[in-house]
Amino acid sequence: MPATAYTLTELVARFGGEVRGDALASVSQVASLAHAESHQIAFLANLKYRDQLAESRAGALIVGRDMAEASDKPRIVTEHPYTYFAKVSNLFNPPLRGEPGIHPAAVVHPHATIGDDVRIAANAVIERDAVIGAGSTIGAGSVIGAGSLIGCDALIYANVTVYHRCVIGDRVILHAGCVIGADGFGLAPDAGRWLKIPQIGRVVIGNDVEIGANTTIDRGALDDTVIHDGVKLDNQIQVAHNVHIGEHTAIAACTGIAGSAHIGAHCTIGGAAMIFGHIEIADRVNISTNTLITKSLPKSGTYTSALPFSEHSEWLKNAVQMRHLDSMAKRLRAMEKQLETLEKKNK
């Protein structure tokens, strides 16, 4: 059992809510209803899992007000049990930040600026004029480019690359393998060949942003690519040059965002969605998984373009019909005109 344990009274003092049952019940970890032990706290946010309560061995529960009397176990009653569970889980499971200090195998340029209580792991490289804010962690094998700025309490996992002059805010988390500030895909045709356009902007990332493993964010061609405060990006996302993503927007894995797209605040974008370049997406837009967005979305709301799956033979039949939609529409309009003509003759 972990050394740090909290009573329900102590949890409520931190996060609010109401205790019912034994307020001095002590827990030291979170778990699911099905697998929790007596030292763990579980949550119930969906009524379809109510049947698991009777068999759960959890020492305590987090439940909504509609489930306040569904069990006699010690419990915290709250308006939003899932969010409450997330807060408790963060309390019990802070990020692992490695050994304090600078590892002897790290390479730190003498003109780099390193703040207090920074952890720099083996084989990390901090280039000239880079600034690492107080309390930040740079994981093994990561590279922080020349003139880049990492804010305070940032967590950079292993093998992350931050190119030159990029700006990373406070409390940012960059997961393994992500690349910040690679060149955007800027090319000009030149006598049958492609001429590379230098990408001289930066990537500027705000505070409290989290970026998933192997996600890439390209630097701007002229102006900056900007990721605003509180944005959450999943794994394997491509963000092209000069994109802006508004604060507290969340984007799921394998999404591709083309150059100069501007995405508003508090949006959600499902996995494998594709966003065309040079378009504007309003605040509080929800885009479903696998949806292709080809033009600006000026109004908040939910947008979906992905077709539901079907058996292959049925899909083939539907695909054939889709090829003929234009000609069918033309024939339908012609029939409507003929009908109008007949109706006029009969009057």
Order of alpha helices (4+ residues) and beta strands (2+ residues): beta-alpha-beta-beta-beta-beta-beta-beta-alpha-beta-beta-beta-beta-beta-beta-beta-beta-beta-beta-beta-beta-beta-beta-beta-beta-beta-beta-beta-beta-beta-beta-beta-beta-beta-beta-beta-beta-beta-beta-beta-beta-alpha-alpha
